C-alpha cells in the first residue's frame, strides 16, 4: 500500500443553517472536530492539527439568508480507504444533528486508486449487450407473491418482446413462496429460452438481498446460471456489501435506492440525492443507479435528477455509470426521458408494461420500438 | 422452518401528512401497495388481496391538524424473516416519498422465533461483569490519530480507574497509523494488565468497522484476544452484519448510531429514534444501544430518549438491552441520568474524562464512585 501524504485530502461541501457568519463558522468548526477526533477542543493535541487530522475549513460562503456553504477538507487516509469509515467521516455523527446537508464531494486521486468504482460501467454493459447507439430498456418482474412459474412466464414474455434488461422487483427476495435459487434458475432458463428463439440478448438481473451469510452464495449461484448482473439495494444490504460483490466477482451491479430516501428528502439535512445515488453509489461499484424520476410517484425535481445523471457519467477516475430513471414511468414519458437523459441511460418501465391490455410481449415490443425510434 | 400462517402479521404505525381524511386514506392505501407489490392498483391479482399479501389498513386516526396516524399490518413472511427485506417492507420505497414517519412497530411471535435479538442482553452482561445493583460505567478511547502506544496507555489508565467498559471511539478503525490487529492486541493487553493489578474486571470493546470481507476476521481476532464484545455502527457496516456477528459468534454488541440520524432528525419523515435505535437495533442483536442524550451536543428531547430506553428494556420476546445515553455527557449530569434511566443503563462519558486535569485514572475513579453513590 502506497504511503498517503498528509496533504492528500478530499473536500466535502456542506450546507449549514446558521443565523449569521460567526455562528456558521462555529458550526463549521464543530464539524471539523465531530467528524474526526470527536473530543472537546481543549483536549485536542497540537500534533493533530499539525498533521492535518482535524478537518480544515477551506471556504465559507453565504448563498442565501440563513444558509452557509462550507467546504471542509479531510485527510484521505483517516477513512482507511474503507467505505464504512468514509461514510462515518462524511456524515456519521453529524447525521444526528440538524441543518447540515452534504451537497458535494471532490475526490483526490488516492480515492481512484483505492476504490475501483463500477466494474463494467456504461461501455462494459454496452459491449455485453452489443447495443451502442441508443438508451437501454429495462423492466421488472413483479408483483412479489406470484408463483415461480408465473414469474418465469413473465420473464419469457419480456425477453420475447426484446427488452434489454429484466430485473427482479427489489421486494422479490427469498420468500418461501418464491425462494431465491428455484426462482432464479427458472427465470434465467425462461429468458435463455426466449433469447434462443428470438436471437435476442436479454439479460436477467435477479434481486440479491441475502443476509450477510447468504448474499455471496446468491451471487455465486447467479453466476453459475450464466447471469451477468444483479439488483441490490445498498441501504438494505450494506454499501460495502455491494462494493465487495462488484470487486470480488466482477458481476454487474444495478443499485436500488430503497431506504436511502431518508437521506435526501429533507431540504436542509442529509445527503443530496446526486451525491448519494450518484457519486457514492458509483464509488461503491454501481454500474447502473436506479432513482425516482421527476413527475412520477416520487417528489424529486428535474434539476435533482439531471444532476444525479451527471454525477454518474462525468469523466473522473472511475468508469461511467448508467442513470436509470424510474418510479411510475410509462410509454408516454419516453420521448421526454430520452431527450433529457440522452443515449447513455437505462429507461425502466415496470407496472406500465403490465397495465396495457395488449399483453406483456406486445407492450415490450412497443417499448423497444419507441426507444429505437427516439434515439438521438 | 415452520409454515407461517397468512394471518401472521406485524403492525406498523405510520404518521402521515394529509390535508383531510380522504387524502390520508388514499396515502395509506398507497403505502399498502408501494411496500408490497408495487404495481398499479388495477394490475393487482385478486388472489394477492385474498392471501393478505397487500398491506391492510387496520386503524386511521387524526391526532393533530394535517397529521394522520395509520396502522398498517403486513404479512410476516413477505419479509422472508430477513432484516434486509424487513427494512424494505417497513420503509424501503416510501423513504423516497415525503411526510411519512414510522412511529411504532408491533412484532408477532413469529419474529421472536426467527430473529434472536441480543445474545446476552442486560442480564448476560451483568453476569460477565459481576455487577448487579448499579448502572454500568463506560468510556471511549480517543482521539483517532493517537499512536497505538498512547491508546494503550489510555486504556490502562481507564481500567486502573475501575471503569466497567472501554470502547474504541467509532472513528478508530483500521487506519494505517493504528491498524486494527496491532491496536486491539496492545489495548487488550493493557486492560488485562490493569485488571490483574487491580483485581478489576474492565472489558474492552474494540471498534469493528471492517469491510464486508474483513469484518468477520476482526471479530475472530477480538475473540482470540479474550475480548467479549465489540463496538459496531450498523448503518455504516450493515444492520444484518451486526445481526450475523451476534448470532454466529455470540459476541456482545454495542451498537453506535453513526449515520442513522438522517432517519430520525426529520419531524414528519423517517423512522422515530426509539423505533430505529430501540426496537430495530434490539431485533438486530444490540446488547447495548448508544444514543445521544438530551442536553448534550445533539438535539433530542428527554421524551424521545426515555422512550428509546423503554423500547430497549420492555419485556417482549427478546432479551432486554442496555440503553447507553451519550454525546457530551459529564460528571455533573450523572445524578440526573441515573435517576432518569435507572440502574439498567450504561452511562458513557468520553471527552469529559480527558478534560479534567487530575488525569484519566483519577477522573475514572471519581466517575465510578459517583455511579456507585448515586445508584438506586
Interface residues (C-beta under 8 A of the other chain):
Chain A: X1 X4 X34 X35 X36 X37 X38 X39 X40 X42 X43 X44 X45 X48 X51 X53 X77 X78 X80 X82 X83 X84 X85 X87 X88 X89 X91 X92 X93 X94 X95 X96 X97 X98 X142 X143 X144 X145 X146 X169 X170 X171 X173 X174 X175 X176 X177 X209 X210 X211 X212 X213 X233 X236 X237 X238 X239 X240 X241 X243 X244 X248 X257 X258 X259 X260 X261 X262 X263 X265 X266 X269 X270 X271 X292 X297 X298 X299 X327 X350 X351 X352 X354 X355
Chain B: X1 X4 X34 X35 X36 X37 X38 X39 X40 X42 X43 X44 X45 X48 X51 X53 X77 X78 X80 X82 X83 X84 X85 X87 X88 X89 X91 X92 X93 X94 X95 X96 X97 X98 X142 X143 X144 X145 X146 X169 X170 X171 X173 X174 X175 X176 X177 X209 X210 X211 X212 X213 X233 X236 X237 X238 X239 X240 X241 X243 X244 X248 X257 X258 X259 X260 X261 X262 X263 X265 X266 X269 X270 X271 X292 X297 X298 X299 X327 X350 X351 X352 X354 X355
